[in-house]
Amino acid sequence: MTNRRVFVAGALAALGPLAGTRSAWAADAFPERPIKLVVPNPPGGPSDIVARFLAESMRAELGQPLVIDNRPGASGLIGTAVVANAPPDGYTVLVTSRSNHIVAPLVQQGAQVDPVRDLAPVGLALRAVGILATPAKSAWRTLHAFIAQAKAQPGKLFYGSAGIGATNHIAIEQFKALAGIELVHVPYKGSGPLITGLMGGEVQLALLDFSSAQAGLKGGTLVPLAQTGSRRLGSMAEVPTLAESGFPRFDPSFWIGLAVPRATPVAVIARLNKALDLALADTQMKARAQVNGWELVGGAPTALEATIRQDMADFPPLVRRLDLKA
C-alpha cells in the first residue's frame, strides 16, 4: 500500500507541470477558427464603427477573421446576453460600452443579464469625444441660444437618444438638470436611427459620438453646439467644449472596450488583450483615431475593470435620482 501511495503521489507530481501549462497550450492554439465580435447595437453606431476597425486590425495578430454580429435591442442587453451565455472559450467577444454594460441593467426592469457579474474585461479600447448637435434647419448656432429657446418654450423641444438608458439618454438628463431646462425625450433604436431622426428634424438635440456624427457635420445637415473633450479637437477648433460653454463638471464621455464570458481562461483573455493592444498601436488605427476624435487607451484588462468599477460607483445613484425605468 505504501509503495502504491508513493507511486500515485509521484505520478501526480509529474502531471503537475503539465496541468500548469494547459492554459498556456490553449493560448498558443487559440484561435483555431473565426471569432464572433458581437455588437449590441445596430450598424452605423459608434460601437459598430469601432468594431469593424478592430476586426480588421486584430486579424493580423490572431490569424483568424473576426466576424461582426450586430445584435441590437433592449438598450444593448440582447447582444450582451448573447455573449454572457456563450461558451467561455474566447470565440464570442462583446464590443461593450457604458450604455449596455453599466446603464442598461440599471434601467431595464427584469434584466436577465448582469454584465459586471457575467463578463470578464479584455481591454479598454478607447474613449471618444461626444458632440452636442442640432439639425442644420434649426434656428440656433450656439448652446446658449438653444438653452435660451428651451427656457422660453419649456417642454416644447425634443431630444433624442439611442434608447432608454443609453449613455446619451442619461447625459441629456444630466444636462437638463444643469441647464435648468425641460426637454421631451424621444428614444430611438440605436445611434443610426437617432442620427437619421436628428438630421430630419424629428428632434432638436442629441449627444452623438464624434465619428458617427461626421457624415451629418460634413454634409451640412447637423450643426455642433459643443464638444465633450477636455480641449477642442483640431478638426473642430471652432466648436467650444462643454467647460467653455459653462458646464465644467458635465462629462458625458463615451468608452468602448471588449469583454468575454466570465469563465474564459485567463490565457485566452491575455491573447485577445495582446491583439487589441497591437491593433491600437497600429499606425492606421492611430490615423483613424485622429479623424474620429478617439483617445486610444489599451493596456491590461484592469484598465477596463477600473473604469467599470468607477461607473458602478457613479451611475446607480444617478439612475435612482432620475428614476429612469424602461
Secondary structure, DSSP 8 states (H G I E B T S, - for coil): -HHHHHHHHHHHHHHHHHHHTHHHHHHHH--SS-EEEEESS-TTSHHHHHHHHHHHHHHHHHSS-EEEEE---GGGHHHHHHHHTS-SSSSEEEEEEHIIIIIHHHHSTT-S--HHHHEEEEEEEEEE-EEEEEETTSS--SHHHHHHHHHHSTT-SEEEESSTT-HHHHHHHHHHHHHT---EEEE-SSHHHHHHHHHTTSSSBEEEEHHHHHHHHHHTSEEEEEE-SSS--GGGTTS-BTTTTT-TT----EEEEEEEETTS-HHHHHHHHHHHHHHHHSHHHHHHHHHHTEEE----HHHHHHHHHHHHHHHHHHHHHHT---
